[in-house]
Amino acid sequence: MTNAAPETTFTLTIDDQQIRVRYRPYFIGGHDPYAILQFTSPHEPRRPIPVSPKGYSSFFAPMSEIHDAPSIETYACMVALLLARELRASLRNPSSAAA
């Protein structure tokens, strides 16, 4: 696959909340290319989403991991679940987020 792969936008539902995902493959090129996953609130103005109290979060993902996943939607869902778990943990224990 080359960096001509198309950008994709889709919706995930985490904790009964919709999250819009913008997937941009090969956002960072080179020997080990990376994609960017942008998680946003589908609302205007943005509302909190499970991965961000501000309604937006981004994640850089190695293209090799994405290629190994069953689909980009599955990969994005796994990332969103991990980000949501990290956010909940940091909200429960704010001092550990600074470490």
Secondary structure, 3 states (H helix, E strand, C coil): CCCCCCCEEEEEEECCEEEEEEEEEEEECCCCCEEEEEEECCCCCCCCECCECCCEEEEEEEHHHHHHCCCHHHHHHHHHHHHHHHHHHHHHCHHHHCC
